[in-house]
Amino acid sequence: MNHLGKFVFGALLSLSCAIPAQAADTLMMATTTSTQDSGLLEYVAPTFQKETGIDLKWVAVGTGKALEISKNCDADVLLVHAPDVEKKFIDDGYGIDRRQVMYNDFVIVGPKADPAKVAGKTTAEALKAIYDAKAGFVSRGDKSGTHSAELKLWKDSKLSPDKEPFYISAGQGMMATLAIAAEKGAYALTDRGTWIKYANKQGDANPLTIVVEGDSALFNQYSVITTNPKLCPNVKKDLAVKFEDWWVKPETQKLIENYKLEGKQLFFPNAGK
């Protein structure tokens, strides 16, 4: 190789070394605190990246805030759990392609002494007992999916506790809300996944226990939604489609089913149902 050839080869080699490797495609998701607090996202994200080559980033907030993030075009996809709010979000044109992926349920937790004597009651009976006893109740108060579900349960029970002294609006996530309920010896509504994680962390020091569960009114559905690219042109629709397809495929549904903590299943797959 002559001197000119060596110079060109060296220049090309230097240039190739200066060019960074192709970065992985990145997808931004807005989701609920329960999917993060339960540990589910850290469990599934590595598999998602390995199988799709997509680097999943997320912000975990209440469902109401997650929807606002999507409206502001700051998220490509959503993983949320407030069906009535989600359907309005889609009807208003902000989201497309909503698909159910999994469910768990809500439970009402409270002090082990159960001062309002709600154990074994239906949800409506329990809320009335808490209301009549003026027992403490801590609400998330953050427009999350859990908060929306709680407000609906009070409304269905024909009760309005929001101005009552015993009703505390935390304005925080589920873990913080449970901590406040524990501190104040109060009741709270929580998704079961986060409760299992919280109870496992607290161990024998946990002053709270489940007092109401198994009521059909406590069903908790999770779905994925793509931000509407017609309103948000920068949305990575092709990656969002891969994201949604991945969540509903049988292998991922089995992955969700297999996620357990202390032998307890936190989420139940129901794609296509």
C-alpha positions as CSV (number, residue, x, y, z in Angstrom):
1,M,0.0,0.0,0.0
2,N,1.4,3.4,-1.0
3,H,1.6,6.4,1.3
4,L,-1.7,7.8,-0.1
5,G,-3.5,4.5,0.4
6,K,-2.2,4.3,4.0
7,F,-3.4,7.9,4.6
8,V,-6.9,7.2,3.2
9,F,-7.2,3.9,5.1
10,G,-6.1,5.5,8.4
11,A,-8.5,8.4,7.9
12,L,-11.4,6.0,7.3
13,L,-10.4,3.9,10.3
14,S,-10.3,7.0,12.5
15,L,-13.7,8.1,11.2
16,S,-15.3,4.7,11.8
17,C,-14.0,4.7,15.4
18,A,-15.4,8.2,15.9
19,I,-19.0,7.2,14.8
20,P,-20.9,5.7,17.8
21,A,-22.6,2.4,17.5
22,Q,-26.2,2.5,16.5
23,A,-28.2,3.3,19.6
24,A,-31.1,1.0,20.6
25,D,-34.6,2.3,19.7
26,T,-36.1,3.8,22.8
27,L,-39.8,3.8,23.7
28,M,-41.2,6.2,26.4
29,M,-44.0,4.8,28.5
30,A,-46.2,6.6,31.1
31,T,-47.6,4.1,33.6
32,T,-49.1,3.7,37.0
33,T,-47.2,3.5,40.3
34,S,-48.6,0.0,40.9
35,T,-46.8,-1.5,37.9
36,Q,-43.5,-0.1,39.3
37,D,-44.2,-0.5,43.1
38,S,-45.1,-4.2,42.6
39,G,-41.8,-4.9,40.8
40,L,-43.5,-6.0,37.6
41,L,-41.8,-3.5,35.2
42,E,-38.3,-4.4,36.4
43,Y,-39.3,-8.1,36.0
44,V,-40.5,-7.8,32.3
45,A,-38.4,-4.9,30.9
46,P,-35.2,-7.0,30.3
47,T,-37.2,-9.6,28.4
48,F,-38.9,-7.0,26.4
49,Q,-35.6,-5.4,25.3
50,K,-34.0,-8.8,24.6
51,E,-36.9,-9.9,22.4
52,T,-37.6,-6.6,20.6
53,G,-34.3,-4.7,20.7
54,I,-36.3,-1.7,22.1
55,D,-35.1,0.1,25.2
56,L,-38.1,0.8,27.4
57,K,-38.1,3.9,29.5
58,W,-41.0,4.9,31.8
59,V,-42.3,7.3,34.3
60,A,-44.6,5.9,37.0
61,V,-47.4,8.2,38.2
62,G,-51.1,8.0,38.8
63,T,-53.2,7.1,35.7
64,G,-54.7,10.6,35.5
65,K,-51.2,12.1,35.3
66,A,-50.0,9.4,32.9
67,L,-52.9,10.3,30.5
68,E,-51.9,14.0,30.8
69,I,-48.3,13.1,29.9
70,S,-49.6,11.3,26.8
71,K,-51.9,14.3,25.9
72,N,-48.8,16.5,26.1
73,C,-47.0,14.2,23.6
74,D,-44.4,13.2,26.2
75,A,-45.1,9.4,26.0
76,D,-45.4,7.0,23.2
77,V,-47.5,4.4,25.0
78,L,-49.4,3.9,28.3
79,L,-49.9,1.1,30.7
80,V,-52.8,2.1,32.9
81,H,-55.8,0.9,34.9
82,A,-58.8,3.2,34.9
83,P,-61.1,1.8,32.2
84,D,-63.8,4.5,32.3
85,V,-61.2,7.3,32.1
86,E,-59.2,5.5,29.4
87,K,-62.3,5.1,27.2
88,K,-63.0,8.8,27.4
89,F,-59.4,9.5,26.6
90,I,-59.7,7.5,23.4
91,D,-63.2,8.9,22.6
92,D,-61.6,12.4,22.8
93,G,-59.0,11.3,20.3
94,Y,-55.9,11.3,22.4
95,G,-55.2,7.5,22.3
96,I,-55.6,4.6,19.9
97,D,-55.5,0.8,20.0
98,R,-56.4,0.1,23.7
99,R,-55.8,-3.5,24.5
100,Q,-56.4,-5.3,27.8
101,V,-53.4,-7.2,29.1
102,M,-53.9,-8.2,32.7
103,Y,-55.9,-7.7,35.9
104,N,-55.7,-8.0,39.6
105,D,-58.0,-6.6,42.2
106,F,-58.3,-3.9,44.8
107,V,-58.6,-4.7,48.5
108,I,-59.5,-2.6,51.5
109,V,-56.9,-2.7,54.2
110,G,-57.1,-1.4,57.7
111,P,-55.9,-1.8,61.3
112,K,-55.8,-5.3,62.6
113,A,-58.1,-4.3,65.4
114,D,-60.7,-3.3,62.7
115,P,-62.4,-0.5,64.6
116,A,-65.2,-0.1,62.1
117,K,-65.9,-3.9,62.1
118,V,-65.8,-4.2,58.3
119,A,-64.2,-7.6,58.0
120,G,-66.3,-10.0,55.9
121,K,-68.6,-7.2,54.6
122,T,-69.2,-6.3,51.0
123,T,-67.4,-3.2,49.7
124,A,-70.5,-1.0,50.0
125,E,-71.3,-2.3,53.5
126,A,-67.7,-1.7,54.5
127,L,-67.5,1.8,53.3
128,K,-70.8,2.6,55.1
129,A,-69.4,1.1,58.3
130,I,-66.2,3.2,58.0
131,Y,-68.4,6.3,57.2
132,D,-70.7,5.7,60.2
133,A,-67.9,5.0,62.6
134,K,-66.0,8.1,61.3
135,A,-63.0,5.8,61.2
136,G,-59.9,7.1,59.4
137,F,-59.7,6.5,55.7
138,V,-56.7,7.6,53.6
139,S,-57.4,8.3,49.9
140,R,-54.6,8.6,47.3
141,G,-56.3,11.8,46.2
142,D,-54.0,11.9,43.1
143,K,-56.4,11.2,40.2
144,S,-54.8,7.8,39.8
145,G,-56.6,4.6,38.7
146,T,-56.9,3.6,42.3
147,H,-58.2,7.0,43.3
148,S,-60.8,6.9,40.4
149,A,-61.9,3.4,41.5
150,E,-62.2,4.5,45.1
151,L,-64.3,7.6,44.2
152,K,-66.6,5.3,42.1
153,L,-67.0,2.9,45.1
154,W,-68.0,5.8,47.4
155,K,-70.4,7.1,44.8
156,D,-72.0,3.6,44.2
157,S,-72.4,3.4,48.0
158,K,-74.2,6.8,47.9
159,L,-71.7,8.3,50.3
160,S,-69.7,11.5,50.0
161,P,-66.8,11.5,52.5
162,D,-64.6,14.1,51.0
163,K,-65.5,16.9,53.4
164,E,-65.5,14.6,56.5
165,P,-62.7,15.1,59.0
166,F,-61.9,11.3,59.0
167,Y,-61.2,11.3,55.3
168,I,-57.6,12.1,54.5
169,S,-56.4,12.9,50.9
170,A,-52.7,11.9,50.7
171,G,-52.1,13.3,47.2
172,Q,-49.3,10.6,46.9
173,G,-48.6,7.2,45.4
174,M,-49.9,3.9,46.8
175,M,-46.9,3.0,48.9
176,A,-46.9,6.4,50.6
177,T,-50.7,6.2,51.1
178,L,-50.3,2.8,52.8
179,A,-47.6,4.2,55.0
180,I,-49.9,7.1,56.1
181,A,-52.8,4.6,56.8
182,A,-50.4,2.5,58.9
183,E,-49.2,5.6,60.8
184,K,-52.7,6.8,61.5
185,G,-54.4,3.5,62.1
186,A,-56.7,4.1,59.1
187,Y,-58.3,2.2,56.3
188,A,-57.3,2.5,52.6
189,L,-58.1,1.1,49.2
190,T,-55.1,-0.5,47.4
191,D,-54.4,-2.7,44.4
192,R,-53.4,-6.2,45.5
193,G,-50.0,-6.2,43.7
194,T,-48.7,-3.1,45.6
195,W,-50.2,-4.5,48.9
196,I,-48.3,-7.7,48.6
197,K,-45.1,-5.8,47.9
198,Y,-45.8,-3.5,50.9
199,A,-46.8,-6.3,53.3
200,N,-43.7,-8.3,52.3
201,K,-41.5,-5.3,53.0
202,Q,-43.1,-4.6,56.4
203,G,-43.2,-8.1,57.6
204,D,-44.4,-8.6,61.2
205,A,-44.2,-4.9,61.8
206,N,-47.1,-4.2,59.5
207,P,-50.1,-2.9,61.5
208,L,-52.5,-3.2,58.5
209,T,-54.3,-6.3,57.2
210,I,-56.8,-7.0,54.4
211,V,-60.3,-6.5,55.7
212,V,-62.4,-6.6,52.5
213,E,-61.6,-8.6,49.3
214,G,-63.1,-10.8,46.6
215,D,-66.0,-8.4,45.8
216,S,-66.7,-8.1,42.0
217,A,-66.7,-4.3,42.5
218,L,-63.0,-4.5,43.3
219,F,-61.9,-5.9,39.9
220,N,-58.9,-4.0,38.5
221,Q,-58.2,-4.1,34.8
222,Y,-54.9,-3.0,33.2
223,S,-54.6,-2.0,29.5
224,V,-52.0,-0.7,27.0
225,I,-52.8,2.4,24.8
226,T,-50.8,4.1,22.1
227,T,-50.7,7.9,22.0
228,N,-52.5,9.1,18.9
229,P,-49.8,10.0,16.3
230,K,-52.3,12.3,14.5
231,L,-52.1,14.6,17.5
232,C,-48.5,13.9,18.4
233,P,-46.5,13.4,15.2
234,N,-43.3,12.5,17.0
235,V,-44.9,9.4,18.6
236,K,-43.0,6.3,17.6
237,K,-46.0,4.4,16.4
238,D,-44.0,1.5,14.9
239,L,-42.3,0.8,18.2
240,A,-45.6,1.3,20.1
241,V,-47.3,-1.4,17.9
242,K,-44.4,-3.8,18.8
243,F,-44.9,-2.9,22.4
244,E,-48.6,-3.7,22.4
245,D,-48.1,-6.8,20.3
246,W,-45.5,-8.0,22.8
247,W,-47.8,-7.6,25.8
248,V,-50.6,-9.6,24.4
249,K,-48.6,-12.5,22.9
250,P,-48.9,-15.9,24.8
251,E,-45.3,-15.9,25.9
252,T,-45.6,-12.5,27.6
253,Q,-49.0,-13.4,29.1
254,K,-47.3,-16.5,30.7
255,L,-44.4,-14.3,31.9
256,I,-47.0,-12.1,33.7
257,E,-48.7,-15.2,35.2
258,N,-45.4,-16.4,36.5
259,Y,-44.5,-13.2,38.4
260,K,-44.9,-14.0,42.0
261,L,-43.8,-12.6,45.4
262,E,-43.6,-14.9,48.4
263,G,-45.4,-17.4,46.2
264,K,-48.3,-15.0,45.6
265,Q,-49.4,-14.2,42.0
266,L,-49.6,-10.4,41.6
267,F,-51.2,-10.1,38.1
268,F,-53.4,-12.3,36.0
269,P,-53.2,-12.2,32.2
270,N,-56.4,-11.6,30.2
271,A,-55.3,-10.3,26.7
272,G,-58.1,-10.7,24.1
273,K,-60.9,-11.0,26.7
